[in-house]
């Protein structure tokens, strides 16, 4: 079923600014997607229905979640986790003191406060809110990182950022590229929900790699306007990332030309590795 998505803008500074209303798989009950700002630049994603049922993704801290639930009169029903880093899990224990809910996380002993382990190709169906997600393993940033895709939404943690991707901390460039390739094959209207507001600096790097990309120029202007008004740049349709994100475009003429200028004349994994290494030291 082709879903329809409508965005609403709120006159609120970062971060509770953009909400998206998405028809769930039955097409009958809409679910609402809200980025909850946390820590320095994290987004904890909150998804809720019109009956007051909510789930959250990667709660690195509890207080912003509790505030968002209270303001919207929501009941927390589930917690989803993409990977083990502290800024994605440290709020779970505190939330569980006040909410008796299941916690879904990868098979990783570094994530202690969990009730259900999930892995590649698992299907996660929740009754409240009524949503269905496919779990995909995306090693690279960490070896056990997963993403959740369903209802036209992708909760991707630190695997993919707008115009960027996560640092390769535990995996290999080949693993990370394969993970991003799998994400790039999702429907182009998928709403990408990254866990960090890194878009501006990522845009500056992308522009050094692919300066003649007209879609990138348009995206950079849009991002500048959003941030000047204190609004999140996320979620973003996957089609926009496919057109502007150099880490999803290692086979494009512009990225290949940049790689050749920087001595990365090998295969696509070598090009990806050169991009990631350059971004790791980028200070723009």
C-alpha positions as CSV (number, residue, x, y, z in Angstrom):
1,X,0.0,0.0,0.0
2,X,1.3,3.4,-0.9
3,X,1.4,5.5,2.2
4,X,0.8,9.2,2.5
5,X,2.8,11.4,4.8
6,X,2.1,14.9,5.9
7,X,4.5,17.1,7.8
8,X,3.4,19.6,10.4
9,X,5.7,22.4,11.6
10,X,5.5,23.7,15.1
11,X,6.7,27.1,16.2
12,X,9.1,25.5,18.7
13,X,12.9,25.8,18.6
14,X,15.1,22.7,18.6
15,X,14.2,20.2,19.0
16,X,10.4,19.3,19.2
17,X,9.7,21.0,16.0
18,X,8.8,18.6,13.2
19,X,6.2,15.9,13.3
20,X,5.2,13.5,10.6
21,X,1.9,11.7,10.4
22,X,2.1,8.3,8.7
23,X,-0.6,5.8,8.0
24,X,0.2,2.5,9.6
25,X,0.2,-0.8,7.7
26,X,-3.6,-1.1,8.0
27,X,-4.0,2.4,6.6
28,X,-6.6,3.0,9.4
29,X,-4.8,4.4,12.4
30,X,-2.1,7.1,11.8
31,X,1.0,7.1,13.8
32,X,3.0,10.3,14.6
33,X,6.7,10.6,14.5
34,X,8.5,13.1,16.8
35,X,12.2,13.8,17.2
36,X,12.9,14.4,20.8
37,X,16.2,16.3,21.3
38,X,18.6,15.0,23.9
39,X,22.2,15.5,25.1
40,X,24.3,17.7,22.8
41,X,22.9,16.6,19.4
42,X,21.0,13.4,19.8
43,X,17.4,12.7,18.7
44,X,15.4,10.1,20.6
45,X,12.6,9.1,18.2
46,X,9.1,8.9,19.6
47,X,6.3,7.2,17.6
48,X,2.8,7.3,18.9
49,X,-0.8,6.7,17.8
50,X,-4.0,8.7,18.4
51,X,-4.9,6.4,21.3
52,X,-1.9,7.6,23.4
53,X,0.4,4.6,22.8
54,X,4.0,5.3,22.2
55,X,7.4,3.7,21.6
56,X,10.8,5.3,21.8
57,X,14.0,4.5,20.0
58,X,17.5,4.9,21.5
59,X,16.8,6.7,24.7
60,X,20.2,7.9,25.8
61,X,18.6,9.8,28.6
62,X,15.2,9.5,30.3
63,X,14.1,13.0,31.2
64,X,13.4,14.3,27.7
65,X,11.4,11.1,27.0
66,X,9.3,11.6,30.2
67,X,8.7,15.2,29.3
68,X,7.6,14.3,25.8
69,X,5.2,11.6,27.1
70,X,3.7,13.9,29.7
71,X,3.2,16.8,27.3
72,X,1.4,14.6,24.8
73,X,-0.4,12.5,27.4
74,X,1.1,9.3,26.1
75,X,1.8,5.9,27.6
76,X,5.1,4.3,26.8
77,X,4.6,0.8,25.4
78,X,8.0,-0.3,24.1
79,X,11.7,0.7,23.7
80,X,13.8,-0.1,20.6
81,X,17.6,0.1,20.6
82,X,19.9,0.1,17.6
83,X,23.3,-0.3,19.3
84,X,25.1,-0.3,22.6
85,X,26.6,3.2,22.8
86,X,25.8,5.1,26.0
87,X,24.0,8.0,24.3
88,X,21.5,5.4,22.9
89,X,21.0,3.3,26.0
90,X,21.8,5.1,29.2
91,X,18.2,6.3,29.8
92,X,16.7,2.8,29.6
93,X,17.2,1.8,33.2
94,X,15.6,5.0,34.5
95,X,12.6,4.6,32.1
96,X,12.0,1.1,33.3
97,X,11.7,2.3,36.9
98,X,8.5,4.0,35.8
99,X,7.3,2.0,32.8
100,X,7.0,-1.8,32.7
101,X,7.7,-2.2,29.0
102,X,9.6,-4.5,26.7
103,X,13.0,-3.5,25.4
104,X,14.1,-4.7,22.0
105,X,17.8,-4.6,21.3
106,X,20.6,-6.4,19.3
107,X,22.3,-9.5,20.5
108,X,25.0,-7.7,22.4
109,X,25.9,-8.3,26.1
110,X,26.9,-4.6,26.4
111,X,23.2,-3.8,26.4
112,X,22.1,-5.0,29.8
113,X,18.6,-3.6,30.3
114,X,16.8,-5.6,27.6
115,X,14.0,-8.1,27.5
116,X,14.0,-9.2,23.8
117,X,17.0,-9.7,21.6
118,X,16.5,-9.1,17.8
119,X,18.7,-9.9,14.8
120,X,18.9,-9.7,11.1
121,X,15.6,-10.4,9.2
122,X,13.5,-10.6,12.4
123,X,10.0,-9.2,12.2
124,X,8.9,-7.1,15.2
125,X,5.1,-6.6,15.5
126,X,3.9,-4.4,18.3
127,X,0.2,-4.2,19.3
128,X,0.3,-0.7,20.8
129,X,1.0,1.3,18.8
130,X,0.1,-1.1,16.0
131,X,3.3,-1.2,14.0
132,X,5.5,-3.7,12.2
133,X,9.2,-3.4,11.7
134,X,11.8,-5.5,9.9
135,X,15.1,-5.7,11.7
136,X,18.3,-5.5,9.6
137,X,21.8,-6.0,10.8
138,X,24.1,-3.2,9.7
139,X,27.6,-3.8,11.0
140,X,30.2,-1.1,10.6
141,X,29.7,1.6,13.2
142,X,29.5,-1.3,15.7
143,X,29.5,-5.0,15.0
144,X,26.0,-5.6,16.3
145,X,24.2,-2.5,15.1
146,X,20.7,-3.0,13.7
147,X,18.1,-0.8,12.1
148,X,14.3,-1.0,12.2
149,X,12.4,-0.4,8.9
150,X,8.6,-0.4,8.6
151,X,5.5,1.9,8.3
152,X,7.6,3.9,5.8
153,X,10.1,4.8,8.5
154,X,13.7,3.8,9.1
155,X,15.2,4.1,12.6
156,X,18.9,3.9,11.7
157,X,20.7,5.0,14.8
158,X,24.3,5.9,13.9
159,X,24.5,3.7,10.7
160,X,23.3,6.5,8.4
161,X,23.3,10.2,8.9
162,X,21.9,12.9,6.6
163,X,24.6,13.4,4.0
164,X,26.9,11.2,6.2
165,X,27.3,7.9,8.0
166,X,28.7,6.7,11.3
167,X,32.3,6.3,12.0
168,X,33.7,2.8,11.6
169,X,34.5,2.0,15.2
170,X,34.2,-1.8,15.3
171,X,33.6,-3.0,11.7
172,X,35.4,-2.7,8.4
173,X,34.8,-0.4,5.4
174,X,33.5,-3.3,3.5
175,X,30.9,-4.1,6.1
176,X,29.9,-0.5,6.5
177,X,29.5,-0.1,2.7
178,X,27.4,-3.3,2.5
179,X,25.2,-2.0,5.3
180,X,24.6,1.3,3.6
181,X,24.0,-0.5,0.3
182,X,21.2,-2.5,2.0
183,X,19.6,0.8,3.3
184,X,19.9,2.4,-0.1
185,X,17.7,-0.3,-1.5
186,X,14.7,0.6,0.7
187,X,11.7,2.5,-0.9
188,X,12.8,6.0,-1.8
189,X,10.0,7.6,0.2
190,X,11.2,6.0,3.4
191,X,11.6,8.6,6.2
192,X,15.2,8.4,7.5
193,X,15.3,8.9,11.2
194,X,19.0,9.4,12.2
195,X,20.1,9.6,15.8
196,X,22.1,12.8,15.5
197,X,21.8,16.3,14.2
198,X,25.0,16.3,12.2
199,X,23.5,17.5,8.9
200,X,25.2,20.9,8.6
201,X,28.8,19.7,9.0
202,X,28.0,16.7,6.8
203,X,26.7,19.0,4.2
204,X,29.9,21.0,4.2
205,X,31.9,17.8,3.7
206,X,29.6,16.5,1.0
207,X,30.0,19.8,-0.9
208,X,33.8,19.4,-0.9
209,X,33.3,16.0,-2.5
210,X,30.6,16.7,-5.0
211,X,30.4,20.5,-5.5
212,X,28.6,20.3,-8.9
213,X,25.7,18.2,-7.5
214,X,22.6,20.5,-8.0
215,X,20.5,18.3,-5.6
216,X,23.1,18.8,-3.0
217,X,23.1,22.6,-3.5
218,X,19.4,22.6,-3.0
219,X,19.6,20.5,0.2
220,X,22.3,22.7,1.7
221,X,20.1,25.8,1.3
222,X,17.2,23.9,2.9
223,X,19.3,22.8,5.8
224,X,20.6,26.3,6.4
225,X,17.1,27.7,6.6
226,X,15.9,24.9,8.9
227,X,18.9,25.4,11.3
228,X,18.7,29.1,11.2
229,X,15.1,28.8,12.5
230,X,16.2,26.2,15.1
231,X,14.4,23.3,13.4
232,X,15.6,19.7,12.9
233,X,16.7,18.6,9.5
234,X,15.2,15.2,10.1
235,X,13.4,13.1,9.2
236,X,14.5,13.2,5.6
237,X,13.2,11.0,2.6
238,X,15.6,8.4,1.5
239,X,15.4,9.8,-2.0
240,X,17.1,13.0,-0.8
241,X,19.9,11.0,0.7
242,X,20.3,8.9,-2.4
243,X,20.8,12.2,-4.4
244,X,23.0,14.0,-1.9
245,X,24.9,11.7,0.5
246,X,28.4,10.8,-0.8
247,X,28.5,7.6,1.2
248,X,25.5,6.4,-0.7
249,X,26.9,7.6,-4.0
250,X,30.3,5.9,-4.2
251,X,29.5,4.9,-7.8
252,X,28.5,8.4,-9.0
253,X,30.7,10.4,-11.3
254,X,31.3,13.2,-8.9
255,X,32.4,10.9,-6.0
256,X,34.6,8.8,-8.3
257,X,36.3,11.9,-9.6
258,X,37.0,13.1,-6.0
259,X,38.4,9.7,-5.1
260,X,40.7,9.7,-8.1
261,X,42.0,13.1,-7.2
262,X,42.7,11.8,-3.7
263,X,44.5,8.6,-4.9
264,X,41.7,6.2,-4.3
265,X,41.7,4.5,-7.6
266,X,40.6,1.0,-6.5
267,X,37.2,-0.6,-6.2
268,X,34.1,0.8,-4.5
269,X,35.2,-0.3,-1.1
270,X,38.5,1.6,-1.5
271,X,36.5,4.7,-2.6
272,X,34.2,4.4,0.4
273,X,37.2,3.9,2.8
274,X,38.9,7.0,1.3
275,X,35.7,9.0,1.9
276,X,35.3,7.8,5.4
277,X,38.9,8.5,6.3
278,X,38.7,12.0,4.9
279,X,35.5,12.7,6.8
280,X,37.2,11.5,10.0
281,X,39.7,14.3,9.8
282,X,37.4,17.0,8.3
283,X,37.2,20.2,10.3
284,X,35.1,22.3,8.0
